[in-house]
């Protein structure tokens, strides 16, 4: 099947103006190598077996499909290579086209070649390991005759004897549906896209506002007749769909929709209006198993294939199904998730002898097993109707202190029991790389209690929770052979007040005095219904961080966003205020504007604005008295939602590099949305047109270096898959959100100044009005503390040089 031009034969056989199959285009293989098996009802029913290698899918047609019996030698006829995009193809190839008929994704996953795969292909002996939903373990493809140049090169597919092998088990007779959509080959042929009925029977009821998940009880066995599921190594979440809008929350109720945006989008594509699903978000490692560290890394860099494994259904299309037996809920769940995209999958269960299943799970190195009573209702909290048995012992501990390393990280950690930090748990010295060691040091150092001990041990306040794997706990309560697995940031509490660090982040005496004499109208009015954040809490927030927010807004014309009924009600974008303006809110004439614009001089004015239900602050880039000369220049990076954070951060660093080359110091901040701001303070020597011209030149330089990624025009159609660098923020009268300003959107997010060292890992706007306190408590200084003191100006020489960069 060799061809000098990759995919030439594939393209020659197809008319892409007729078939929906992807056009043949070879691409680089990145990450774990994928495999797919597609059930294909063409002239004869068969199974297309495909392995990713060198940017294409090597392909074989297997008439009888794969078998777990090592005695079965299944004929596999080599066919043309297929493009990588074909791995997700499911549909009907029209009549008259090559391979006409229905196709489903029957199995998928990753594969590991044993030895050199290209040599194995040439020699006719290809050995590999599959990590799929249905096909697992070691397999062989053996050529029975012919050479790679033959058009009908014949091979045999066979299962090697291992712990997965099962005599007499013919997989095509066991599994008939798509692992991608849950449809059968007949349903695909007939164009059926949703279950016959996804509406459960019974009386309707309102969707519950809050649901706490059911939690399994640890044990060492379970009844054989219960439903046994794989225990996954990820983040437990509830996915809530209401009127087609999805929200993802952790087991403690924290809204992580922004962190799990791809999961939310997949949920919004489900064929339902309302639903609540319970499951686990995972990232699969190269071996196909879920990996908690891989999940944390994916969240840190904003890149990685997140996967939601659904194992229960709590509410569906107007009916609370928590009172139904589990087996009935799972039947509905399978019908629903079977119609989801590849980001969703249904948690299959087995009803087999528990001891046999546990032995197999251990042999496969799985996390463990969760077993559930099939007749039980869904009960929030710890339940004996759900039990978990771990193959590997893992648990959550609190960090009591650390031993420092010479490289700026931690050498090891001392841990304590969750709920009883004073009880010794032992030490952890393995499982983290250099980057994680440094990150842990930064996380723990601000929590230091007293001076280090003689041996260098530094005690800390026991706030940070980590996941630890170990072999046993001794009679003395010490963990043996402990290995660090990750920081459990999903278990961090979200304090309503800046507790535990009150002295470090409490309001100043001046702020206390202002708040004490401020008569707050409607203090219980809820500004952010999704978080329950009130007007009084918002005023307390601004009073506490006043020293940080005021330098960026005082004595500047302001545009504000007022939300008298909270973020769910009508919003008003205003530059002018009339009757009822609080005493601390001032106005200033601005040339060219028929009405004076608002500004503030002090905390009285800031809190006066919040008193008026102002939830966003947008200052000019110029101060009063110098309206024609900006002293702040901004590059506003507005990315398409499909782009990962790593691409956004890389663009910011490219802008910074150009400014560094010109001798200009720059600062970064999250926007409270999905983007980033890069800001430079300058002496007010330029007019607005020159300022915008300079920011455009810098942006164009980045655009030249990253063709196809950057757009500089506002048209939405041109921005798909790209980053729009908005330099119109540097036009006269334009504004940009202030540092530390809240955003008038669900989620209560904040625009937060960043250190450049944390830009790559922070992700899009992780902090809200409540979670910001943990950052403030552990941050030694405002990253923008020196911005006001920086003295720099744009020179003609810089303008000339930027064109060459």
C-alpha positions in Angstrom: 0.0 0.0 0.0 3.0 2.3 -0.2 2.6 5.6 -2.1 5.0 8.4 -2.7 2.2 10.9 -2.0 0.5 10.3 1.4 -3.3 9.7 1.0 -3.2 9.9 -2.8 -5.2 6.7 -3.1 -7.7 7.7 -0.5 -8.4 11.0 -2.3 -8.6 9.3 -5.7 -11.4 7.0 -4.6 -13.7 9.7 -3.2 -15.7 12.7 -4.4 -15.7 15.1 -1.4 -18.4 17.2 -3.0 -20.7 14.2 -2.4 -19.4 12.3 0.6 -19.1 13.8 4.1 -15.9 11.9 4.8 -13.0 14.2 5.6 -10.7 15.2 2.8 -7.3 13.4 2.8 -4.7 15.6 4.3 -1.8 14.2 6.2 -1.0 15.9 9.5 1.6 15.5 12.3 1.0 12.9 15.0 0.9 14.7 18.4 0.4 13.2 21.8 -0.5 9.5 22.3 -1.0 7.5 19.1 -4.7 6.9 18.5 -6.5 3.9 17.2 -10.1 3.5 16.0 -12.3 0.6 14.9 -15.2 1.5 12.7 -18.1 -0.8 12.1 -18.8 -0.4 8.4 -22.0 -1.8 6.7 -20.9 -1.5 3.1 -21.4 -4.2 0.5 -20.4 -6.6 3.2 -20.5 -5.8 7.0 -16.9 -5.5 8.3 -14.8 -3.6 10.9 -12.2 -1.1 9.7 -9.2 -1.3 12.1 -7.0 1.9 12.0 -3.7 2.8 13.8 -2.3 6.3 13.8 1.3 6.5 12.6 3.3 9.2 10.8 0.4 11.5 10.4 -2.0 9.0 8.8 -4.2 6.1 9.9 -2.9 2.7 8.8 -6.0 0.7 7.9 -7.2 -2.9 7.6 -10.7 -4.3 6.8 -11.5 -7.1 9.3 -14.6 -9.0 8.1 -15.5 -10.7 11.4 -14.1 -8.0 13.8 -11.7 -8.5 16.7 -11.9 -11.4 19.2 -10.6 -11.8 22.7 -9.9 -15.5 22.1 -6.2 -16.0 21.3 -7.2 -19.0 19.1 -9.1 -16.8 16.7 -7.1 -15.6 13.8 -9.2 -12.9 12.1 -8.5 -12.0 8.5 -7.5 -8.4 8.0 -7.2 -7.0 4.5 -4.9 -4.0 4.2 -6.6 -0.9 2.7 -5.4 2.6 1.8 -4.2 4.9 4.5 -6.8 7.3 5.9 -6.5 10.9 7.3 -6.3 11.4 11.0 -9.7 13.2 10.9 -11.3 10.0 9.8 -10.9 8.7 13.4 -14.1 10.5 14.4 -16.1 9.9 11.2 -19.6 8.5 11.8 -22.3 8.7 9.3 -23.5 7.3 5.9 -21.4 7.2 2.8 -23.8 7.9 -0.1 -24.6 5.4 -2.8 -22.3 5.4 -5.7 -19.3 6.4 -3.5 -16.5 4.1 -2.5 -17.5 2.1 0.5 -21.1 3.3 0.4 -23.0 2.4 3.6 -23.3 3.3 7.3 -20.3 3.8 9.6 -20.1 4.0 13.4 -17.2 4.4 15.8 -17.3 0.9 17.3 -14.1 1.4 19.5 -11.4 4.0 20.0 -8.5 4.8 22.3 -4.7 4.9 22.2 -2.1 2.3 21.1 1.5 1.6 22.0 3.7 -0.2 19.4 6.0 -2.9 20.7 9.3 -2.2 18.8 9.6 -0.1 15.7 6.1 0.0 14.1 7.4 0.9 10.6 9.8 -2.1 10.6 7.0 -4.3 11.9 4.8 -3.1 9.0 7.5 -3.8 6.4 8.3 -7.2 7.9 4.7 -8.2 8.3 4.8 -8.6 12.1 3.2 -5.7 13.9 3.0 -6.0 17.8 1.1 -3.5 19.9 -0.9 -2.8 23.0 -4.4 -1.3 22.8 -6.0 1.0 25.4 -9.6 1.2 24.1 -13.1 1.1 25.5 -13.5 -2.5 24.3 -10.2 -3.7 22.9 -7.5 -3.8 25.6 -4.1 -5.5 26.1 -1.6 -7.0 23.6 -2.4 -7.8 20.0 -0.7 -8.8 16.8 -1.1 -8.2 13.1 0.6 -10.9 11.1 0.9 -10.7 7.2 -0.1 -14.0 5.7 1.1 -13.3 2.2 2.0 -10.6 -0.3 4.1 -7.5 0.1 3.3 -3.9 1.1 2.9 -3.0 -2.7 0.0 -5.5 -3.1 -3.5 -4.0 -3.4 -5.1 -6.9 -1.4 -2.4 -7.5 1.1 -3.8 -10.1 3.6 -3.0 -10.1 7.3 -4.4 -11.8 10.4 -5.5 -9.9 13.6 -5.1 -11.9 16.8 -5.2 -11.4 20.5 -2.1 -12.3 22.5 -2.6 -14.3 25.7 -2.6 -11.9 28.7 -4.9 -11.0 31.6 -7.4 -9.5 29.1 -7.7 -12.5 26.8 -11.0 -14.4 27.2 -11.5 -17.7 25.3 -14.8 -17.8 23.5 -15.5 -14.0 23.7 -16.2 -12.6 20.3 -16.5 -8.9 20.7 -18.7 -8.0 17.8 -21.4 -10.3 19.2 -21.2 -8.5 22.6 -21.0 -4.8 21.5 -23.3 -3.4 18.8 -23.3 0.4 19.5 -21.1 3.4 18.8 -18.8 4.4 21.7 -19.1 7.9 20.4 -22.9 8.4 20.1 -24.4 5.2 21.5 -26.2 4.5 18.1 -26.4 1.2 16.3 -25.4 0.9 12.7 -29.2 0.8 11.8 -29.9 4.0 13.6 -27.1 5.7 11.8 -28.4 4.4 8.5 -31.9 5.7 9.3 -30.7 9.0 10.5 -31.8 8.6 14.1 -30.0 11.1 16.2 -31.7 10.8 19.6 -33.2 8.2 21.8 -36.9 7.3 21.1 -37.8 8.9 24.4 -35.5 10.8 26.8 -38.5 12.0 28.9 -38.9 10.0 32.1 -42.4 9.1 33.2 -44.0 10.6 36.3 -45.0 14.0 37.7 -42.9 17.1 36.8 -41.1 19.0 39.4 -38.9 22.1 39.5 -35.1 21.7 39.0 -33.4 21.8 42.4 -31.2 24.8 43.0 -28.5 22.9 44.8 -27.7 19.2 44.8 -24.9 17.7 46.9 -23.4 14.5 45.3 -23.7 11.0 46.7 -20.4 9.8 48.1 -19.2 6.2 48.4 -18.1 4.6 51.6 -14.7 2.9 51.6 -14.8 -0.9 52.1 -12.9 -4.0 50.9 -15.7 -5.9 49.2 -19.2 -5.5 47.6 -22.1 -7.8 46.8 -21.7 -9.6 43.4 -25.2 -8.6 42.2 -24.4 -4.8 42.6 -23.4 -2.6 39.6 -19.6 -2.4 39.5 -18.0 0.5 37.7 -14.4 1.6 37.2 -13.2 4.2 39.7 -11.7 7.1 37.8 -8.9 9.4 38.8 -10.2 12.9 38.2 -12.5 15.7 39.4 -16.0 14.8 40.6 -18.5 17.3 39.1 -22.2 17.8 38.5 -23.1 19.0 35.0 -26.3 21.1 35.0 -28.2 22.0 31.8 -30.9 24.5 32.1 -32.6 26.0 29.0 -29.7 24.7 27.0 -27.1 26.5 29.1 -24.6 24.3 31.0 -22.9 24.8 34.3 -20.2 22.6 35.8 -19.7 22.5 39.6 -17.4 20.6 41.9 -18.5 18.3 44.7 -18.4 21.3 47.1 -20.5 23.4 44.8 -17.8 25.6 43.3 -18.6 26.8 39.8 -15.8 25.6 37.5 -17.6 26.1 34.2 -14.8 28.4 33.0 -12.2 25.7 33.7 -14.3 23.0 32.1 -15.5 25.0 29.1 -15.2 22.1 26.6 -17.4 19.9 28.9 -20.0 22.7 29.2 -20.1 23.1 25.4 -20.6 19.3 25.0 -23.4 19.3 27.6 -25.1 22.2 25.8 -25.2 20.0 22.6 -27.2 17.3 24.4 -30.7 16.8 23.0 -32.4 18.1 26.2 -33.5 21.4 27.7 -32.9 20.5 31.4 -30.8 17.8 33.0 -28.4 17.2 35.9 -25.7 14.6 35.4 -23.2 13.3 37.9 -19.8 12.1 36.8 -16.0 12.6 36.7 -13.8 14.8 34.5 -10.7 13.0 33.5 -7.7 13.3 31.2 -6.4 10.0 29.9 -2.7 9.3 30.0 -0.7 7.5 27.2 -1.8 4.1 28.5 -5.5 5.1 28.2 -6.1 5.3 32.0 -7.2 8.4 33.7 -4.4 10.5 35.3 -5.0 13.1 38.0 -1.7 14.8 37.4 -2.4 14.9 33.6 -5.7 16.5 34.5 -4.1 19.2 36.7 -1.5 19.9 34.0 -4.2 20.3 31.4 -6.1 22.8 33.6 -2.9 24.7 34.4 -2.0 25.3 30.7 -5.5 25.5 29.3 -4.8 22.6 26.9 -5.7 19.0 27.0 -8.5 16.7 26.0 -10.9 16.8 28.9 -13.4 13.9 29.1 -16.6 13.7 31.1 -17.6 10.2 32.3 -21.2 10.2 33.3 -22.3 7.6 35.9 -25.7 9.0 37.2 -28.6 11.1 36.2 -30.5 13.2 38.8 -32.9 15.3 36.8 -34.2 15.1 33.3 -36.7 17.2 31.3 -38.8 18.5 34.1 -38.6 15.5 36.4 -36.5 14.8 39.5 -35.4 11.1 39.0 -33.3 10.8 42.2 -36.1 8.7 43.7 -36.0 6.2 40.9 -33.9 3.0 41.3 -30.3 3.4 40.1 -30.7 0.8 37.3 -33.6 2.9 35.8 -31.6 6.1 36.1 -28.7 4.5 34.3 -30.9 3.3 31.5 -32.0 6.9 30.9 -28.5 8.2 31.3 -27.1 5.7 28.7 -29.8 6.9 26.2 -28.9 10.5 26.8 -25.1 10.3 26.9 -25.1 8.0 23.9 -26.2 11.0 21.9 -23.4 13.2 23.1 -20.1 14.1 21.4 -16.7 12.5 22.0 -16.2 14.6 25.2 -18.9 12.6 27.0 -19.1 8.9 27.7 -21.3 6.6 29.7 -19.8 4.7 32.7 -20.4 1.1 31.8 -21.1 -1.3 34.6 -20.6 -5.0 35.1 -22.6 -7.5 37.3 -20.0 -10.2 37.8 -18.3 -11.9 40.9 -16.7 -9.0 42.7 -13.5 -10.8 43.6 -12.9 -11.7 39.9 -13.4 -8.1 38.8 -11.1 -6.7 41.6 -8.3 -9.0 40.6 -8.6 -7.9 37.0 -8.7 -4.3 37.9 -5.5 -4.7 40.0 -3.8 -6.5 37.1 -4.7 -3.5 34.8 -3.4 -1.0 37.3 -6.8 0.7 37.6 -7.6 3.2 40.4 -10.3 1.0 41.9 -13.9 0.0 41.7 -17.1 1.7 42.8 -20.1 -0.7 43.4 -23.7 0.5 43.7 -27.0 -1.0 44.8 -29.0 -1.2 41.6 -32.3 -0.7 43.5 -31.2 2.4 45.6 -32.4 6.0 45.3 -29.9 8.8 44.9 -29.0 10.1 48.4 -26.7 13.2 48.8 -23.8 12.7 51.2 -21.9 9.6 52.3 -23.9 6.5 51.5 -23.6 2.8 52.1 -25.5 2.1 48.9 -22.3 3.2 47.1 -19.0 1.6 48.2 -15.5 2.0 46.8 -12.6 -0.4 46.8 -9.3 1.0 45.8 -6.7 -1.0 43.9 -4.1 1.6 44.8 -4.3 3.2 48.2 -4.8 7.0 47.8 -6.1 9.6 50.1 -6.2 13.4 50.7 -3.9 14.8 53.4 -3.1 18.4 54.6 0.4 19.7 54.4 1.9 20.6 57.8 5.2 21.8 56.5 8.1 21.4 54.1 11.8 20.9 53.9 13.3 23.5 51.4 15.5 22.5 48.5 18.5 24.5 47.3 16.9 25.0 43.9 14.0 27.1 45.2 11.5 24.3 45.5 10.6 21.9 48.3 12.7 18.8 49.0 9.8 17.0 50.8 6.6 17.6 52.6 5.2 16.6 56.0 1.5 15.7 56.0 -1.3 15.3 58.5 -4.7 13.6 58.6 -7.6 15.4 57.0 -9.8 16.7 59.8 -7.0 16.2 62.3 -3.9 18.0 61.0 -2.1 17.6 64.3 -2.1 13.8 63.8 1.2 12.9 62.1 0.8 11.3 58.6 4.4 11.0 57.6 6.5 12.5 54.8 6.2 12.7 51.0 9.4 13.1 49.0 8.6 11.7 45.5 6.1 12.2 42.7 6.8 15.8 41.9 9.1 17.3 39.2 11.1 20.4 39.5 8.3 22.7 38.3 5.9 21.3 40.9 8.5 21.5 43.6 8.9 25.2 42.9 5.1 25.7 42.7 4.6 24.0 46.0 7.2 26.3 47.6 5.4 29.4 46.3 2.1 28.0 47.6 3.3 27.1 51.0 5.8 29.8 51.8 3.2 32.5 52.7 1.6 30.0 55.1 4.8 29.7 57.1 4.3 29.6 60.9 7.3 30.8 62.9 11.0 30.3 62.0 12.4 27.1 60.4 13.5 24.3 62.8 17.2 23.5 63.2 16.9 20.8 60.5 15.4 23.3 58.1 11.8 22.1 58.5 9.4 24.9 58.0 5.9 24.5 59.6 2.9 25.9 57.8 -0.7 26.6 58.5 -2.5 23.3 57.4 -4.6 24.7 54.6 -3.2 23.1 51.4 -4.6 19.7 50.6 -2.8 17.1 48.5 -3.5 13.7 47.0 -1.1 11.0 48.2 -0.6 7.4 47.0 0.8 5.0 49.5 1.1 1.2 50.3 -0.2 1.2 53.9 -0.6 3.2 57.1 1.4 1.9 60.0 0.1 1.4 63.5 1.7 4.7 64.4 -0.4 6.4 61.7 2.5 6.9 59.2 2.0 6.4 55.5 4.5 4.1 53.8 6.0 4.6 50.4 4.1 7.8 49.9 4.0 9.4 46.4 2.6 12.9 45.7 -0.2 12.8 43.2 -1.4 16.5 43.0 -2.8 19.5 44.9 -6.6 19.0 45.5 -7.6 22.6 44.6 -11.2 21.3 44.0 -11.4 20.6 47.8 -10.3 24.1 48.8 -13.0 26.0 50.7 -14.2 29.3 49.4 -14.4 31.6 52.5 -17.0 34.3 52.5 -14.7 36.5 54.5 -10.9 36.9 54.4 -10.5 34.5 57.3 -7.2 32.9 58.2 -5.4 35.9 56.8 -7.4 38.7 58.3 -4.4 40.7 59.4 -2.8 40.5 56.0 -5.8 41.5 53.9 -8.1 43.4 56.3 -9.5 46.8 55.3 -7.4 49.7 56.3 -8.5 52.0 59.2 -9.6 54.6 56.6 -11.7 52.0 54.8 -13.3 50.9 58.0 -14.2 54.5 58.8 -15.7 55.0 55.4 -17.8 51.8 55.6 -19.0 52.6 59.1 -20.5 55.9 58.0 -21.9 54.5 54.8 -25.6 53.7 54.9 -25.9 50.8 52.6 -29.2 50.7 50.8 -30.6 47.2 50.1 -27.5 45.4 51.6 -29.1 42.0 50.9 -29.7 42.6 47.2 -28.0 39.8 45.3 -25.7 41.0 42.6 -24.5 37.6 41.5 -27.3 35.0 41.9 -25.2 32.1 40.8 -22.9 32.7 43.8 -25.3 34.5 46.2 -23.0 37.5 46.5 -24.8 40.5 47.9 -24.4 44.3 47.7 -22.9 44.4 51.2 -20.4 41.7 50.4 -19.4 43.6 47.2 -18.9 46.8 49.2 -16.8 44.9 51.7 -14.6 43.5 48.8 -13.9 47.0 47.4 -13.2 48.4 50.9 -10.7 45.6 51.5 -8.8 46.0 48.2 -9.1 49.8 48.0 -5.4 50.4 48.2 -5.0 48.3 45.0 -7.9 49.4 42.9 -7.8 53.2 43.5 -4.4 53.9 41.9 -5.8 52.8 38.5 -9.1 54.7 38.6 -8.7 58.0 40.6 -8.7 61.3 38.7 -9.6 59.6 35.4 -12.9 59.8 33.4 -14.8 56.6 34.0 -17.4 54.5 32.2 -19.3 52.2 34.5 -21.7 49.3 34.2 -24.7 49.7 36.5 -26.8 46.6 37.4 -29.6 47.8 39.7 -31.2 44.3 39.7 -27.9 42.3 39.7 -26.2 40.7 36.7 -29.4 38.9 35.7 -31.3 42.2 35.2 -31.0 45.2 32.9 -27.6 46.7 32.6 -26.6 50.3 31.9 -23.2 51.4 30.4 -22.8 55.0 31.5 -20.3 57.8 31.4 -22.6 60.4 32.8 -24.6 60.4 36.0 -27.4 62.8 36.9 -29.7 63.2 39.9 -29.0 61.1 43.0 -25.2 61.0 42.5 -23.4 60.2 45.8 -21.2 63.0 47.2 -18.0 61.1 46.6 -18.7 60.7 42.9 -17.4 63.7 40.9 -17.8 64.9 37.4 -15.3 66.6 35.0 -15.8 68.4 31.7 -14.2 66.6 28.8 -13.6 68.5 25.6 -16.0 67.3 22.9 -18.5 65.8 25.2 -21.7 67.8 25.8 -22.0 66.5 29.4 -19.4 66.1 32.1 -18.1 62.6 32.7 -17.8 60.9 36.1 -14.7 60.2 38.1 -13.7 59.5 41.7 -11.0 60.9 43.9 -11.2 58.6 46.9 -12.7 55.5 48.6 -15.8 57.5 49.2 -16.4 57.8 45.5 -15.5 54.2 44.8 -18.0 52.9 47.4 -20.5 55.4 46.3 -20.5 53.9 42.8 -21.0 50.4 44.3 -23.8 51.9 46.4 -25.4 52.8 43.0 -25.0 49.1 41.9 -22.0 49.7 39.7 -20.3 46.4 39.0 -17.7 47.3 36.4 -15.2 50.2 36.3 -13.7 51.3 33.0 -11.2 54.2 33.2 -9.7 56.2 30.4 -6.1 55.8 29.5 -5.5 59.4 30.4 -5.9 61.6 33.5 -8.1 64.6 34.0 -6.3 67.7 32.7 -4.4 65.6 30.1 -7.3 64.2 28.2 -5.5 64.4 24.9 -2.3 62.6 26.0 -2.6 58.9 27.2 -0.4 57.6 30.0 -1.5 54.0 29.7 -1.3 51.8 26.5 -3.2 48.5 26.3 -3.1 45.5 24.1 -6.4 43.7 24.7 -6.1 40.0 23.7 -9.6 38.7 22.9 -9.4 35.0 21.8 -11.8 32.7 20.1 -13.2 30.4 22.8 -11.8 27.3 21.0 -8.2 28.5 21.6 -6.3 27.1 24.6 -4.7 29.3 27.2 -1.2 28.4 26.1 -1.8 30.2 22.8 -3.1 33.3 24.5 -0.2 33.4 27.0 2.3 32.8 24.1 0.9 35.8 22.3 1.2 38.0 25.4 4.8 36.9 25.8 5.5 37.9 22.2 4.1 41.4 22.8 6.2 41.6 26.0 9.4 40.5 24.1 9.0 43.3 21.6 8.4 45.9 24.4 11.4 44.5 26.3 13.5 44.9 23.1 12.5 48.6 23.1 13.3 49.0 26.8 9.7 49.3 27.8 8.4 47.6 30.9 5.1 45.9 30.6 2.4 44.4 32.9 -0.2 41.7 32.5 -3.6 41.1 34.0 -6.6 38.8 33.5 -9.7 40.6 32.2 -12.3 38.8 34.2 -13.2 37.1 30.9 -11.4 34.8 28.6 -8.6 37.1 27.5 -5.5 39.0 28.7 -4.4 42.6 28.9 -0.8 43.7 28.3 -0.3 47.3 29.7 2.5 49.8 29.6 2.7 53.1 31.6 4.1 55.9 29.5 4.8 59.6 30.0 1.9 61.6 28.5 3.8 62.9 25.5 1.9 61.3 22.6 -1.5 62.1 21.2 -4.1 59.4 20.8 -3.5 58.8 17.2 0.2 58.3 17.7 -0.4 56.0 20.7 -2.8 53.8 18.7 -0.4 53.8 15.8 2.4 52.5 18.1 0.2 49.7 19.6 -0.8 48.7 16.0 2.8 48.4 14.9 3.6 46.1 17.8 0.5 44.0 17.0 1.4 43.8 13.4 4.9 42.6 14.3 3.4 39.7 16.3 0.9 39.0 13.5 3.8 38.6 11.0 5.5 36.1 13.3 2.4 34.0 13.9 0.6 33.9 10.5 -3.0 32.8 10.6 -3.4 33.3 14.4 -3.7 37.1 14.9 -6.4 39.4 13.5 -6.5 43.1 14.0 -10.0 43.8 12.7 -13.3 43.4 14.7 -15.3 41.3 12.3 -16.5 38.2 14.1 -16.3 36.0 11.0 -12.6 36.7 10.6 -11.9 35.9 14.3 -12.9 32.2 14.4 -9.9 30.2 15.8 -7.9 33.4 16.2 -6.9 36.0 18.7 -8.2 39.6 18.1 -5.7 42.1 19.4 -7.9 45.1 20.1 -5.8 48.3 20.0 -8.9 50.5 19.8 -8.7 50.6 23.6 -6.1 53.3 22.8 -8.4 55.6 21.0 -9.6 58.9 22.6 -12.6 58.2 24.8 -12.2 54.5 24.8 -11.9 52.6 28.1 -10.7 49.3 29.4 -11.7 47.4 32.5 -9.8 48.4 35.7 -7.5 46.2 37.7 -9.4 44.5 40.5 -12.8 45.5 39.0 -15.6 43.0 39.2 -17.3 42.0 36.0 -21.1 42.3 35.4 -21.4 38.7 34.3 -22.4 35.4 36.0 -19.5 34.0 38.0 -18.5 37.2 39.8 -15.0 37.2 38.1 -12.4 39.9 38.7 -9.7 41.5 36.5 -6.6 40.6 38.4 -3.0 41.8 37.9 -0.4 39.1 37.3 3.2 38.4 37.7 4.7 37.6 34.3 6.0 34.4 35.9 2.5 33.1 36.4 0.9 34.1 33.1 1.5 30.7 31.4 -0.2 28.6 34.1 -2.9 30.8 35.6 -5.7 30.2 32.9 -8.5 32.5 32.0 -9.8 34.6 35.0 -9.7 32.0 37.8 -10.7 34.4 40.6 -14.0 35.7 41.7 -15.2 37.9 44.6 -14.8 35.0 47.0 -11.9 33.0 45.8 -9.7 36.1 45.5 -9.1 36.1 49.2 -6.8 33.0 49.0 -4.7 34.8 46.5 -4.5 38.0 48.5 -3.6 36.1 51.6 -0.6 34.3 50.0 0.6 37.1 47.7 3.4 39.2 49.2 2.8 42.2 47.0 0.6 43.6 44.3 2.2 42.6 40.9 1.4 46.1 39.7 2.7 47.9 42.8 5.6 49.6 40.8 3.5 50.6 37.8 2.8 54.1 39.1 6.5 54.7 39.6 7.7 53.5 36.1 8.9 56.4 34.0 9.2 55.6 30.3 8.2 57.2 27.0 7.7 56.2 23.3 10.4 57.7 21.1 10.6 58.1 17.3 13.5 55.6 17.4 11.2 53.0 19.0 8.6 53.5 16.3 11.2 53.0 13.6 12.7 49.9 15.2 9.4 48.1 15.9 8.9 47.7 12.2 12.0 45.5 12.0 11.1 43.3 15.0 
